[in-house]
């Protein structure tokens, strides 16, 4: 039993269920209307859901994808049972105190749940506010490794260490020698910790580098001397691009592996613009979603997203979609009872398997998804470069 008295799906049972992901999924009709069970009779009204996302600066694109995925689901699937859904937006800020105030404002406005959040640092900053208010929050980007023992914070995305775990296991399994490059950023330290865990054998300190303490030039020079088979690059944005350009300019031809954020969504455009197509081609990333996944649910979702939003869906959009889907299912599961914050939170714990564009997922004891991870490679998909799925890596959660 969970701490709130609702059984979560047992890890062993969930792993068996996810051993072979269903090729099927939502039908065309199901994308436009969910199971209507619980929609006949009973109480009616409007439930407000807070959507906390960044709306400016470099994280705006992630926030936009989360919003578009969440909104697309609500547009296609209202009502949630017998309740119409009203989205109340709030801006996630860089300063924790400002975001905490935004969360407090949403709570005072009477929202029944909150979704969104693009920065793992934000979750740490608002943890006590959310837990003390007893309001369910579903994050739609990575949860930090340090976020433990929470009762009210869920994730429709992943835990920060998981891309590192997935790639570490893979590179160790194929016998690749490695070098690691990270930074002092939380997303980087979490990914590097995961890589060490996944690689499962000691990596010499001389093969581990940080841009916060060493220059890119010195790091590249050291890697040139090591001559590894692969470099795990736990960097994003301009810092990552500067390192990759310097690495290739030095003639280092080691394969480059990274968490999916390096080339996800609009970040791929940034990589191509900064590196050029030739250098960007061949970058490998680990992610829990790729737009080219061949399951029927994703084919329908991706087609609907492209036709509605006019761009290719990202993992952030899928996390927004699944955050809305989880709330929909939890509210429907309340049946005749008033869907209070406490009851919605309890019902989230009993959802079992959820059919997602990424494959079948399920909330684990940690309130994060048990899901498959995929290895992708930047390469031509038609006339343009894209993240193309190479293979499955692992089931984590």
C-alpha positions in Angstrom: 0.0 0.0 0.0 1.2 3.5 -0.7 1.5 6.2 2.0 -1.9 7.6 1.0 -3.6 4.2 1.3 -3.9 3.4 -2.4 -2.0 0.5 -4.0 0.5 1.5 -6.7 1.3 -1.0 -9.4 3.9 -3.5 -8.0 7.3 -3.2 -9.7 7.6 -6.9 -10.5 4.1 -7.0 -12.1 4.7 -3.8 -14.0 7.9 -5.1 -15.4 6.2 -8.3 -16.6 3.5 -6.2 -18.2 6.0 -4.0 -19.9 8.2 -6.9 -21.1 6.6 -6.6 -24.5 5.0 -3.2 -25.2 1.7 -3.4 -27.0 2.0 -2.6 -30.7 -1.6 -1.5 -30.6 -2.9 1.5 -28.6 -5.5 4.1 -29.0 -7.8 3.9 -32.0 -8.5 6.9 -34.1 -11.7 7.3 -32.2 -10.0 7.1 -28.9 -7.7 10.0 -29.8 -10.7 12.2 -30.1 -12.7 10.7 -27.2 -11.6 8.6 -24.2 -13.5 5.8 -22.6 -16.8 7.4 -21.5 -17.1 5.2 -18.5 -18.3 7.3 -15.6 -19.6 10.1 -17.8 -23.3 9.2 -17.5 -25.1 10.8 -14.6 -23.3 11.9 -11.5 -22.1 15.3 -10.5 -21.1 17.9 -13.1 -19.3 21.1 -13.1 -15.9 22.5 -14.0 -12.5 21.5 -12.5 -9.6 23.9 -12.7 -6.1 22.5 -13.4 -3.0 24.7 -13.0 -0.4 24.6 -15.8 2.9 25.8 -14.6 5.3 26.3 -17.5 8.2 28.7 -18.5 7.0 31.3 -21.0 10.3 33.2 -21.7 14.0 32.7 -22.2 15.6 29.5 -23.4 13.1 27.2 -21.7 10.1 28.8 -23.5 10.2 26.1 -26.3 9.9 23.3 -23.7 7.1 25.1 -22.0 5.3 25.5 -25.3 5.6 21.8 -26.1 4.3 20.8 -22.7 1.4 23.2 -23.1 0.6 22.1 -26.6 0.6 18.4 -25.6 -1.6 19.0 -22.5 -4.0 21.3 -24.4 -4.3 18.9 -27.4 -5.4 16.2 -25.0 -7.9 18.3 -23.2 -9.3 19.7 -26.5 -9.8 16.1 -27.8 -11.1 14.5 -24.7 -13.3 16.9 -22.7 -15.2 16.3 -20.5 -13.1 14.3 -18.0 -15.9 12.1 -16.9 -18.7 14.5 -16.1 -16.4 17.5 -15.5 -15.3 20.2 -17.9 -11.6 21.2 -17.5 -10.4 24.8 -17.2 -6.7 25.4 -17.6 -5.3 28.1 -15.3 -1.8 29.1 -16.5 1.1 30.3 -14.3 4.6 31.1 -15.3 7.6 29.1 -14.1 10.5 31.4 -13.3 14.2 31.0 -12.9 14.1 32.3 -9.4 12.6 29.7 -7.0 10.9 32.3 -4.8 9.0 33.7 -7.8 7.9 30.2 -8.9 6.9 29.3 -5.4 4.7 32.4 -5.3 3.1 31.3 -8.6 2.3 27.9 -7.1 0.8 29.5 -4.0 -1.3 31.6 -6.3 -2.6 28.6 -8.2 -3.5 26.9 -4.9 -5.4 30.0 -3.7 -7.3 30.0 -7.0 -8.7 26.6 -6.1 -7.1 24.4 -8.8 -7.6 20.7 -8.1 -4.2 19.7 -9.5 -1.1 21.2 -11.2 0.8 20.0 -14.2 3.9 21.2 -16.1 7.3 22.3 -14.7 10.3 22.3 -17.0 13.2 22.7 -14.6 14.1 20.0 -12.0 15.4 22.8 -9.7 11.8 24.1 -9.6 10.5 20.8 -8.2 13.0 21.0 -5.4 12.1 24.6 -4.7 8.3 24.0 -4.6 8.3 20.6 -3.0 7.3 21.7 0.5 4.7 24.0 -0.8 3.0 21.3 -2.8 3.3 18.6 -0.2 2.0 20.9 2.6 -0.9 22.0 0.5 -1.9 18.4 -0.4 -2.3 19.2 -4.1 -1.3 16.6 -6.8 1.3 17.9 -9.2 2.4 16.0 -12.3 5.7 17.2 -13.7 6.2 17.1 -17.4 10.0 17.2 -17.6 12.7 15.4 -15.6 12.5 14.9 -11.9 15.8 15.4 -10.0 17.4 12.4 -8.4 17.1 14.1 -5.0 13.3 14.4 -5.1 12.5 11.5 -2.8 9.7 10.4 -0.5 7.1 12.7 -2.0 3.4 11.9 -1.7 1.9 14.5 -4.0 4.5 15.0 -6.8 4.2 12.7 -9.8 6.0 12.6 -13.1 4.8 12.0 -16.6 8.4 12.3 -17.9 11.4 10.7 -16.2 14.0 10.8 -13.5 17.2 12.8 -14.2 19.6 9.8 -13.9 17.7 7.5 -16.3 19.2 8.6 -19.7 22.6 8.1 -18.1 21.7 4.7 -16.7 20.3 3.6 -20.1 23.5 4.7 -22.0 25.8 3.4 -19.3 24.3 -0.1 -19.5 24.4 -0.1 -23.3 28.0 1.1 -23.6 29.2 -1.3 -21.0 27.4 -4.1 -22.7 29.1 -3.5 -26.0 32.5 -3.2 -24.3 33.0 0.5 -25.2 35.7 2.5 -23.4 34.4 5.9 -22.4 35.1 9.4 -21.3 32.5 11.6 -19.5 32.0 15.3 -19.8 29.6 17.1 -17.6 29.0 20.4 -15.8 27.8 21.7 -12.4 24.2 21.9 -13.6 21.7 19.7 -11.8 20.6 18.0 -15.0 24.2 17.1 -15.8 25.2 15.9 -12.4 22.1 13.7 -12.3 22.8 12.2 -15.7 26.5 11.6 -14.9 25.5 9.8 -11.7 23.1 7.7 -13.7 25.8 6.8 -16.2 28.2 5.6 -13.5 25.3 3.5 -12.1 24.5 2.0 -15.5 28.1 1.4 -16.6 28.5 -0.6 -13.3 32.2 -0.6 -13.2 34.7 1.9 -12.0 35.6 4.7 -14.5 39.0 6.3 -13.8 38.8 9.9 -12.6 41.2 10.8 -15.4 38.3 10.0 -17.8 35.7 12.3 -16.1 35.7 16.0 -16.9 33.6 19.0 -15.8 33.3 22.3 -17.8 32.8 24.1 -14.5 36.4 23.4 -13.4 38.2 22.8 -16.7 38.4 24.6 -20.0 36.9 23.0 -23.1 40.4 23.1 -24.7 42.0 21.2 -21.9 39.1 18.7 -21.8 39.4 18.0 -25.5 43.2 17.7 -25.3 42.9 15.1 -22.5 40.2 13.1 -24.4 42.4 13.2 -27.5 45.1 11.5 -25.5 42.7 8.9 -24.0 41.2 8.0 -27.4 38.0 6.5 -26.0 35.5 4.6 -28.1 32.7 6.8 -26.9 32.2 10.2 -25.1 29.2 10.6 -22.8 28.3 14.3 -23.1 26.1 15.4 -20.3 25.9 19.0 -21.6 23.2 21.0 -23.4 23.0 24.2 -25.4 25.9 26.5 -26.3 28.3 24.7 -23.9 27.6 21.4 -25.5 27.9 22.8 -29.0 31.2 24.5 -28.2 32.6 21.2 -26.8 31.5 19.1 -29.7 32.9 21.5 -32.3 36.2 21.6 -30.5 36.2 17.8 -30.2 35.7 17.2 -33.9 38.1 20.0 -34.8 40.8 18.1 -32.9 40.1 15.1 -35.0 38.6 13.0 -32.2 36.2 10.6 -33.9 34.8 8.8 -30.8 31.1 8.3 -31.0 29.1 10.9 -29.1 26.3 9.9 -26.7 24.1 12.2 -24.7 20.8 12.5 -22.8 18.0 13.3 -25.2 17.7 17.0 -24.2 20.8 17.7 -26.4 18.8 17.3 -29.6 15.2 17.2 -28.4 12.6 19.5 -30.0 14.0 22.9 -31.0 17.4 21.9 -29.5 18.0 19.9 -32.7 17.6 23.0 -34.8 20.1 24.7 -32.5 22.5 21.8 -32.9 22.3 21.9 -36.7 22.7 25.7 -36.7 25.7 25.7 -34.4 27.5 22.6 -35.5 26.4 22.3 -39.2 24.7 19.2 -40.6 27.9 17.2 -41.0 29.0 17.5 -37.3 25.4 17.1 -35.9 24.9 13.9 -37.9 25.7 10.8 -35.9 25.0 12.2 -32.4 23.4 9.4 -30.3 20.9 10.2 -27.6 18.8 8.3 -25.1 15.2 9.4 -24.6 11.9 7.9 -23.5 10.2 9.0 -26.8 11.0 9.5 -30.5 8.5 10.8 -33.0 9.1 7.9 -35.3 8.1 5.2 -32.9 6.0 2.7 -34.9 3.2 1.9 -32.4 -0.3 2.8 -33.5 -0.9 5.2 -30.6 2.1 7.3 -31.6 1.3 7.3 -35.3 -2.1 8.7 -34.5 -0.8 11.1 -31.9 2.1 12.4 -34.0 -0.2 12.9 -37.0 -2.8 14.8 -34.9 -0.1 16.9 -33.3 1.5 17.8 -36.6 -1.8 18.7 -38.2 -2.9 20.8 -35.2 0.3 22.4 -33.8 2.3 22.3 -37.1 5.5 20.8 -35.8 6.9 17.4 -34.9 6.0 16.3 -31.3 8.8 16.1 -28.7 9.1 14.1 -25.5 7.9 17.3 -23.7 4.7 17.3 -25.7 4.1 13.6 -24.9 4.7 14.3 -21.2 2.1 17.1 -21.4 -0.3 14.8 -23.2 0.2 12.0 -20.6 -0.1 14.4 -17.6 -3.5 15.4 -19.0 -4.4 11.8 -19.7 -3.4 10.7 -16.1 -5.6 13.4 -14.6 -8.4 12.5 -16.9 -8.3 8.8 -15.8 -8.0 9.8 -12.2 -11.0 12.1 -12.3 -13.0 9.5 -14.1 -12.0 6.9 -11.5 -13.6 9.1 -8.8 -17.0 8.1 -10.1 -19.9 9.6 -8.1 -17.5 11.0 -5.5 -16.5 14.6 -5.6 -12.9 14.7 -7.2 -11.1 16.4 -4.4 -7.4 16.9 -4.4 -7.0 14.0 -1.9 -9.1 11.7 -4.0 -7.5 12.6 -7.3 -4.1 11.9 -5.7 -5.2 8.6 -4.5 -6.7 7.6 -7.8 -3.4 8.5 -9.6 -1.9 5.7 -7.6 -4.3 3.1 -8.9 -4.2 3.8 -12.6 -2.1 0.8 -13.6 -1.0 0.8 -17.2 -1.5 3.9 -19.4 -1.3 3.7 -23.2 1.1 6.5 -24.2 2.6 7.5 -27.6 5.9 6.4 -26.1 4.5 2.9 -25.4 2.8 1.5 -22.3 3.8 3.2 -19.1 2.8 2.9 -15.4 3.4 4.9 -12.3 5.9 3.1 -10.1 6.3 3.3 -6.3 8.4 6.4 -6.8 5.5 8.1 -8.7 7.5 8.2 -11.8 6.9 6.3 -15.1 8.1 2.7 -15.6 8.9 2.9 -19.3 11.1 2.0 -22.2 14.1 4.0 -23.2 15.3 4.3 -26.8 18.6 4.9 -28.5 18.3 7.6 -31.2 20.7 8.9 -33.8 20.7 12.2 -35.6 20.5 11.4 -39.3 18.5 12.1 -42.4 14.8 11.2 -42.2 13.7 12.3 -45.7 15.2 15.7 -46.6 15.9 16.8 -43.0 17.9 15.6 -40.0 15.9 14.1 -37.2 16.2 11.9 -34.1 15.8 8.5 -35.7 15.2 5.5 -33.4 18.0 2.9 -33.6 16.9 0.4 -30.9 15.4 -0.1 -27.4 17.8 0.4 -24.6 16.1 -0.6 -21.3 13.0 -0.5 -19.2 13.5 1.9 -16.3 11.4 3.3 -13.5 
